Amino acid sequence: MTRLLHDTAVSRVLVCCALVVSVLAGCGTQDPPESAHIRDTTTLMPPRIASPGDPSCPRDGLWKPCALVSRMVRAGLVLTATGDSTRVAYLTPRGIQYRVGKSASMLAFFYPDTASATRAFLALDTIRLTPRGDTIGAWPSRPTVIRSANLLVALFDAGGTQAERIGLAITAGAPQAYMVPVVPILPIVPKP
């Protein structure tokens, strides 16, 4: 019986010594190199979306590239600017190219105002987005045409559901200016 108690006491002492040695080994006095604390966070940041009141993307009832990207992201769509712009002979502004999701592409034309966008759109075959009477066309495939205020969009290779979601997000209208509601102050009339 005394031998059993002796073995248990020795094993406890050995376990405690091993624990103390491992704790002391982990608590070195040497600091890790400075580079161990620094991480590159530039790849972790999502692209900046214009927030309400952001002066870089004013809400004035006209579409701008930042407003289009913001609307698409808020609609749950992945919209990425490719960095390319395309010149189409019969459309005044340069078109900005976007990739939508994995396979669809979009070309957005931002006109200075709604009237000029409407004039340009009505001068075209509104189904094929080509000049009237043009039988060849300038597009790689038949585009889905979406128009809202000063924006004209040619959407390519989008599935039915994706084209509908993009169309609904755009035709909901350009971002409008924030309005502060005016609450009338009513006079307090004492009871007679």
Residue, then its C-alpha position, 0 to 999 in steps of 0.5 A: m500500500t505504501r508503494l502505491l502511494h509513493d508511485t502516485a506521489v512521484s507521478r504527480v511531482l513529475v507531471c507538475c515539473a513537466l508542466v512548469v518546464s513547458v510553461l517556462a519554455g513558452c514564456g521566453t524574454q525575446d520578442p518576436p520579429e516586428s514583421a510577425h505582427i504586421r499583416d497586409t490588410t489591403t487584400l482583406m478590405p472589400p471595395r468601397i461603396a458610396s455611403p449615403g451623404d458621400p460627396s464623391c457620389p452625390r444623389d441627384g437623380l442621375w446615374k453615376p458609375c458609383a451609384l450603379v455599383s452600389r445599387m448592384v451590390r445592394a441587390g446582391l449581385v457581384l458587379t466588377a468594373t473591368g477597367d475598359s471603356t468602349r466607344v460605340a459610333y452611334l452612342t455619345p458617351r463611352g461605355i464602361q464595361y462590367r463583369v456581372g457574376k461569373s459569365a455575364s458582361m454589361l456595358a453601361f452608357f452614362y448620359p449627362d441628362t435624361a433628355s439626351a439619353t431618351r433622344a439617343f435611345l429613341a433613335l435606335d432599334t430598341i430591341r437590338l440597340t443598333p441604328r434603325g435599319d442596321t442588319i449587322g449590328a455592333w454587338p457580339s451577341r443580342p443584348t438585353v437592353i435596360r434604360s433608366a433616367n440617364l443610363l443605357v445598359a447593354l447586358f450580354d450572356a446573362g441568364g433569365t433570372q440574373a437579367e431580371r434582377i439586374g433590370l429590376a435593380i436599375t429600373a427602380g430608378a436613379p438614387q434620389a436626393y435625401m429629403v428631410p421631412v418637414v413636420p408642421i408645428l401645430p399650435i397648442v390650443p388650451k381647453p375652454 
